[in-house]
Amino acid sequence: MPLWVQMVYAVSRALGVFAACLIVLAVLVVCQMVFVRAVLGQSSIWQTEFSTFTILAATFLGAPYILLTRGHVGVDILPMMVAGNARRSLYFVGSAIALAFCALFFYASVAWWYEAWHTGQTTSSMWAARLWIAHLCVPVGLGVLCVQYATEIWLVVTRREEPYGMTPGVNL
């Protein structure tokens, strides 16, 4: 594999590990919130927003890793029914649509993040978390996801990998 592909894979893996850590952190914060409210009888201030933003970040930052490992939910019946050039064509059409979708939302999310950063928006709670921090995970995750998609497409175009990771010539 070329060095740039290895670098894209390394970034996707690192974001996957980071996303998993964020999920664990969100679980710990929710447990702490339950303890503070149920056992200590105190109110929670920041825990709900923090855990929500953490899960949001884990979702978007973990997306490139999910694509890398083919861990997403997919319906493989159609690709399994066709082989050869038909499978490749199906792969390219589906991947181009997915990449265009991700690129469109990446573009929109950059403006969304910038507005929150530029205007200094905060949440309406007593915690008043700065929204640009929470919003940043969306363009970062989608940007890396676009690069991961482009890398996957390039690998199939150059025949370094097979479409859908399937063995060539094997179909239903």
MOVENUR-V523828 format. One record per residue. N is the residue number from 1. PSI is psi in radians with two decimals (NA if undefined). Layout:
N_PSI ; N_PSI
//
This chain:
1_2.45 ; 2_2.74 ; 3_-0.70 ; 4_-0.61 ; 5_-0.74 ; 6_-0.64 ; 7_-0.73 ; 8_-0.77 ; 9_-0.71 ; 10_-0.73 ; 11_-0.76 ; 12_-0.72 ; 13_-0.76 ; 14_-0.73 ; 15_-0.58 ; 16_-0.74 ; 17_-0.76 ; 18_-0.73 ; 19_-0.71 ; 20_-0.71 ; 21_-0.65 ; 22_-0.66 ; 23_-0.76 ; 24_-0.75 ; 25_-0.74 ; 26_-0.71 ; 27_-0.77 ; 28_-0.71 ; 29_-0.69 ; 30_-0.73 ; 31_-0.72 ; 32_-0.70 ; 33_-0.75 ; 34_-0.76 ; 35_-0.82 ; 36_-0.71 ; 37_-0.78 ; 38_-0.73 ; 39_-0.84 ; 40_-0.25 ; 41_0.40 ; 42_2.86 ; 43_2.71 ; 44_2.47 ; 45_-0.94 ; 46_-0.27 ; 47_-0.74 ; 48_-0.85 ; 49_-0.74 ; 50_-0.81 ; 51_-0.62 ; 52_-0.84 ; 53_-0.59 ; 54_-0.74 ; 55_-0.68 ; 56_-0.81 ; 57_-0.74 ; 58_-0.65 ; 59_-0.89 ; 60_-0.69 ; 61_-0.44 ; 62_-0.22 ; 63_-0.74 ; 64_-0.62 ; 65_-0.69 ; 66_-0.73 ; 67_-0.73 ; 68_-0.74 ; 69_0.06 ; 70_0.71 ; 71_-0.05 ; 72_2.80 ; 73_2.21 ; 74_2.64 ; 75_1.86 ; 76_0.07 ; 77_-0.75 ; 78_-0.84 ; 79_-0.51 ; 80_-0.39 ; 81_-0.39 ; 82_2.83 ; 83_3.00 ; 84_-2.34 ; 85_-0.53 ; 86_-0.71 ; 87_-0.73 ; 88_-0.77 ; 89_-0.77 ; 90_-0.73 ; 91_-0.82 ; 92_-0.71 ; 93_-0.87 ; 94_-0.74 ; 95_-0.65 ; 96_-0.71 ; 97_-0.78 ; 98_-0.74 ; 99_-0.74 ; 100_-0.73 ; 101_-0.84 ; 102_-0.70 ; 103_-0.70 ; 104_-0.80 ; 105_-0.51 ; 106_-0.84 ; 107_-0.81 ; 108_-0.62 ; 109_-0.48 ; 110_-0.78 ; 111_-0.68 ; 112_-0.81 ; 113_-0.79 ; 114_-0.72 ; 115_-0.76 ; 116_-0.66 ; 117_-0.84 ; 118_-0.66 ; 119_-0.14 ; 120_0.57 ; 121_2.51 ; 122_2.89 ; 123_2.78 ; 124_0.04 ; 125_3.05 ; 126_-0.47 ; 127_-0.63 ; 128_0.94 ; 129_2.45 ; 130_2.13 ; 131_-0.43 ; 132_-0.53 ; 133_-0.79 ; 134_-0.65 ; 135_-0.40 ; 136_-0.55 ; 137_-0.44 ; 138_-0.98 ; 139_-0.57 ; 140_-0.86 ; 141_-0.78 ; 142_-0.61 ; 143_-0.81 ; 144_-0.61 ; 145_-0.71 ; 146_-0.76 ; 147_-0.71 ; 148_-0.75 ; 149_-0.81 ; 150_-0.67 ; 151_-0.79 ; 152_-0.74 ; 153_-0.76 ; 154_-0.72 ; 155_-0.62 ; 156_-0.69 ; 157_-0.75 ; 158_0.08 ; 159_0.52 ; 160_-0.37 ; 161_2.76 ; 162_2.64 ; 163_2.41 ; 164_0.17 ; 165_0.33 ; 166_2.68 ; 167_2.30 ; 168_2.49 ; 169_-0.17 ; 170_2.15 ; 171_3.05 ; 172_NA
//
